[in-house]
């Protein structure tokens, strides 16, 4: 048996206490552990009690570390578990810390998912499908992730998607009008917007094709193909190669034929 002969507050942390047993420093504890075990000068401790106190102190340190981790932003339960594993904690101790955080409502995957969706809605150009996928990657269940994504209405999706799409569509491009439409549609789907929203956005954003602009873009692409194939082909074969190349780039038959005819002049 050993006796507590002195308890002193740590200089750098008013919530931590140094415990002296038989006039020698033994260990330090958090204030919560001090209160929990009613530690005071003159208290006699067995080896088993000392072990219990130090184990609780270790658990308290991990809990406070978790609280600090979640103070920067909300975390999913998987993120927290991964963080605590990085601290080389045993699974049983991790479970205890997480159970306490859930009980105290510090961890809640549903609240985390709702907050995450709102953040992505406000500060990114991502759609609900991609956001739900990101949530699942953070360990949130499929059901909770998709339920949270429902708050992203079609009206909000449309407003976000069309703003991004109009900016992209108005950029200078070396591609044909049809190719640009295909690329834009693919990107919108990749960004996680629903098929219905993408269809509506593309219908709205697709302006009247600029004939002269399209001819100019085709001229550049056609000249590149001529330089590439004229070293190996000529006549009918050369024209066939050029036509095929321009078709694959999304140009209309009318403009392609006009370009190829001009090559003969």
For each residue, the residues with C-beta under 8 A, 3 or more apart:
1: 44 45 46
2: 21 22 26 44 45 50
3: 21 22 42 43 44 45
4: 7 19 20 21 39 40 41 42 43 44 45
5: 20 21 22 23 41
6: 18 19 20 23 41
7: 4 17 18 19 20 34 39 40 41
8: 17 18 20
9: 14 16 17 18
10: 13 14 16 17 18 28
11:
12:
13: 10 16
14: 9 10
15: 30 31
16: 9 10 13 28 29 30 31
17: 7 8 9 10 28 29 30 31 34 39
18: 6 7 8 9 10 25 28
19: 4 6 7 25 26 27 28 29 39
20: 4 5 6 7 8 23 24 25 26
21: 2 3 4 5 24 26 45 50
22: 2 3 5
23: 5 6 20
24: 20 21
25: 18 19 20
26: 2 19 20 21 50
27: 19 50 53 54 57
28: 10 16 17 18 19 57
29: 16 17 19 33 34 39 53 57 60
30: 15 16 17 33 34 57 60 61 64
31: 15 16 17 34 35
32: 35 36 60
33: 29 30 36 37 39 53 56 57 60
34: 7 17 29 30 31 37 39
35: 31 32 38
36: 32 33 56
37: 33 34 49 52 53 56
38: 35 43
39: 4 7 17 19 29 33 34 43 53
40: 4 7 43
41: 4 5 6 7
42: 3 4
43: 3 4 38 39 40
44: 1 2 3 4
45: 1 2 3 4 21 49 50 53
46: 1 49 50
47: 50 51
48: 51 52
49: 37 45 46 52 53
50: 2 21 26 27 45 46 47 53 54
51: 47 48 54 55
52: 37 48 49 55 56
53: 27 29 33 37 39 45 49 50 56 57
54: 27 50 51 57 58
55: 51 52 58 59
56: 33 36 37 52 53 59 60
57: 27 28 29 30 33 53 54 60 61
58: 54 55 61 62 93
59: 55 56 62 63 93 96 97
60: 29 30 32 33 56 57 63 64
61: 30 57 58 64 65
62: 58 59 65 66 84 87 89 93 94 97
63: 59 60 66 67 97 100 101
64: 30 60 61 67 68
65: 61 62 68 69 84 87
66: 62 63 69 70 80 83 84 97 101 106
67: 63 64 70 71 101 106
68: 64 65 71
69: 65 66 72 75 80 83
70: 66 67 73 74 75 80 101 106 107
71: 67 68
72: 69
73: 70
74: 70 111 112 115 116
75: 69 70 79 80 83 107 112
76: 79 80 107 109 112 113 135 138 139 140
77: 80 81 98 102 107 109 139
78: 81 82 138 139 140
79: 75 76 82 83 138 139
80: 66 69 70 75 76 77 83 84 98 101 107
81: 77 78 84 85 94 98 139
82: 78 79 85 86
83: 66 69 75 79 80 86 87
84: 62 65 66 80 81 87 89 93 94 97 98
85: 81 82 88 89 94
86: 82 83
87: 62 65 83 84
88: 85
89: 62 84 85 93 94 97
90: 93 94
91: 94 95
92: 95 96
93: 58 59 62 84 89 90 96 97
94: 62 81 84 85 89 90 91 97 98
95: 91 92 98 99
96: 59 92 93 99 100
97: 59 62 63 66 84 89 93 94 100 101
98: 77 80 81 84 94 95 101 102 107
99: 95 96 102 103
100: 63 96 97 103 104
101: 63 66 67 70 80 97 98 104 106 107
102: 77 98 99 105 106 107 108
103: 99 100
104: 100 101
105: 102 108
106: 66 67 70 101 102
107: 70 75 76 77 80 98 101 102 112
108: 102 105 111 112
109: 76 77 112 113 139 140 141 144
110: 113 114 144 147 148
111: 74 108 114 115
112: 74 75 76 107 108 109 115 116 140
113: 76 109 110 116 117 135 140 144 145 147 148
114: 110 111 117 118 148 151
115: 74 111 112 118 119
116: 74 112 113 119 120 131 134 135 138 148
117: 113 114 120 121 128 131 135 148 149 151 152
118: 114 115 121 122 151
119: 115 116 122 123
120: 116 117 123 124 126 131 134
121: 117 118 124 131 151 152 156 160
122: 118 119
123: 119 120
124: 120 121
125: 160 161 163 164 191
126: 120 130 131 134 191 192
127: 130 131 152 157 160 161 188 191 192 193 194 197
128: 117 131 132 149 150 152 157 192 193 194
129: 132 133 149 192 193 194
130: 126 127 133 134 190 191 192
131: 116 117 120 121 126 127 128 134 135 149 152 192
132: 128 129 135 136 145 146 148 149 192
133: 129 130 136 137 145 192
134: 116 120 126 130 131 137 138
135: 76 113 116 117 131 132 138 140 144 145 148 149
136: 132 133 139 140 141 142 145
137: 133 134
138: 76 78 79 116 134 135
139: 76 77 78 79 81 109 136
140: 76 78 109 112 113 135 136 144 145 148
141: 109 136 144 145
142: 136 145 146
143: 146 147
144: 109 110 113 135 140 141 147 148
145: 113 132 133 135 136 140 141 142 148 149
146: 132 142 143 149 150
147: 110 113 143 144 150
148: 110 113 114 116 117 132 135 140 144 145 151
149: 117 128 129 131 132 135 145 146 152
150: 128 146 147
151: 114 117 118 121 148
152: 117 121 127 128 131 149 156 157
153: 156 157
154: 157 158 194 196 197
155: 158 159
156: 121 152 153 159 160
157: 127 128 152 153 154 160 161 193 194 197
158: 154 155 161 162 197 200 201
159: 155 156 162 163
160: 121 125 127 156 157 163 164
161: 125 127 157 158 164 165 188 191 193 197 198 201
162: 158 159 165 166 201 204 205
163: 125 159 160 166 167
164: 125 160 161 167 168 188 191
165: 161 162 168 169 184 188 201 202 205
166: 162 163 169 170 205
167: 163 164 170 171
168: 164 165 171 184 187
169: 165 166 180 184 205 206 207
170: 166 167
171: 167 168
172:
173: 180 217
174: 217 220 221
175: 179 180 183 217 249 250
176: 179 180 214 217 218 221 249 250 251
177: 180 181 209 214 250
178: 181 182 250 251 252
179: 175 176 182 183 249 250
180: 169 173 175 176 177 183 184 250
181: 177 178 184 185 202 206
182: 178 179 185 186 250
183: 175 179 180 186 187
184: 165 168 169 180 181 187 188 202 205
185: 181 182 188 189 198 202
186: 182 183 189 190
187: 168 183 184 190 191
188: 127 161 164 165 184 185 191 193 197 198 201 202
189: 185 186 192 193 195 198
190: 130 186 187
191: 125 126 127 130 161 164 187 188
192: 126 127 128 129 130 131 132 133 189
193: 127 128 129 157 161 188 189 197 198 201
194: 127 128 129 154 157 197 198
195: 189 198 199
196: 154 199 200
197: 127 154 157 158 161 188 193 194 200 201
198: 161 185 188 189 193 194 195 201 202
199: 195 196 202 203
200: 158 196 197 203 204
201: 158 161 162 165 188 193 197 198 204 205
202: 165 181 184 185 188 198 199 205 206
203: 199 200 206
204: 162 200 201
205: 162 165 166 169 184 201 202
206: 169 181 202 203
207: 169
208:
209: 177 213 214
210: 213 214
211: 214 215
212: 215 216
213: 209 210 216 217
214: 176 177 209 210 211 217 218 251 252 255
215: 211 212 218 219 255 258
216: 212 213 219 220
217: 173 174 175 176 213 214 220 221
218: 176 214 215 221 222 246 251 255 256 259
219: 215 216 222 223 259
220: 174 216 217 223 224
221: 174 176 217 218 224 225 245 246 249 251
222: 218 219 225 226 242 246 259
223: 219 220 226 227
224: 220 221 227 228
225: 221 222 228 229 241 242 245 246
226: 222 223 229 230 238 242 263
227: 223 224 230
228: 224 225 231
229: 225 226 232 233 238 241 242 245
230: 226 227 233 234 238
231: 228
232: 229
233: 229 230 237 238 241
234: 230 237 238
235: 238 239
236: 239 240
237: 233 234 240 241
238: 226 229 230 233 234 235 241 242
239: 235 236 242 243 260 263
240: 236 237 243 244
241: 225 229 233 237 238 244 245
242: 222 225 226 229 238 239 245 246 259 260 263
243: 239 240 246 247 256 260
244: 240 241 247 248
245: 221 225 229 241 242 248 249
246: 218 221 222 225 242 243 249 251 256 259
247: 243 244 250 251 253 256
248: 244 245
249: 175 176 179 221 245 246
250: 175 176 177 178 179 180 182 247
251: 176 178 214 218 221 246 247 255 256
252: 178 214 255 256
253: 247 256 257
254: 257 258
255: 214 215 218 251 252 258 259
256: 218 243 246 247 251 252 253 259 260
257: 253 254 260 261
258: 215 254 255 261 262
259: 218 219 222 242 246 255 256 262 263
260: 239 242 243 256 257 263 264
261: 257 258 264 265
262: 258 259 265
263: 226 239 242 259 260
264: 260 261
265: 261 262
